[in-house]
Amino acid sequence: MSYHIIVNLPPYGQRDNKGTLKMYNGSGSLVFGPVEALGRGDRTNQGDKNNANWRLTDADTPQGVYGASIAPAATPESSYGPYKRVAMSPISGDITETSRSGFYIHGGDPGTSGPWAPLRPTHGCIRISNANVKLLLAAISDTGGTGKVTVQNQ
């Protein structure tokens, strides 16, 4: 394993508050971060709007360990930012208890309201600023190899 991204987030149901994202190289040295990260779901189009129930679509990012790889940039840019993304493939933890998929670390246009601003909720991904996505991708490129992401409580 060449790199390990650790995302520390508030417990489910308290994700209006931001957490942090750090990246370590294979030797365990911090090579990026900490930076602000948001793992709050946006269930505004769902009937119950329960962000805290991580089993539900568009809810908070599930805790667990994910394999990490670089994915192409996505559209719309306002949602994902102008850069590539870090794809997160479930390995263990809460995420394996649901059929949810499509998790990424990505940027996007800043939010202007809410306690999470300038970040804004996603449909279950980890959001960091566009500038930090660019720096994270550079750190991954410099480190090389394969990686993993651990999403855990603060």
C-alpha positions, 0 to 999 in steps of 0.5 A: 500500500503506497498511501492511506487517506484517513477521513475523520468525520463526526458521528452519523447525525452530527455531520452538519459539522466538518471533519478532516482529511489527511493522507499518509505515505507507505512509511506512515508519514503525513504527506497531505492535510489536514484539510476540511472534509464533509461527509454529510448526505443530501437527501433533499429529494427523498421523502424522509430526508434522513441524512444520518441513516447511512444505509439510505441513498444520498445519506451520510458517507458510510464508515469503513475502509475503501480501496482508492484509485484515481477516476476521471473528472465528472460533470457537472463541474459545479457538483464535482469540481474541475479535477479528477476524483478519488474513487472509493471501492468498499472493502469493509465496515458499514459500507459492506452492509448496504448496496450503495455505491459510487463513492468519491472524494471530490470538489465542487462549487462552494456552498454559501449557507449552512454550518458546512459552508463553504463545503456543501453536502453530497449524495454520499461522497466526501467533499473537499475544496477544489484547491485541496482536490488538486493538492491531494491528487498531486500528493497521490501522484508523488506517492504513486502506487495503490491506496486506501481510504478509511472513513471513521468517527473523529 
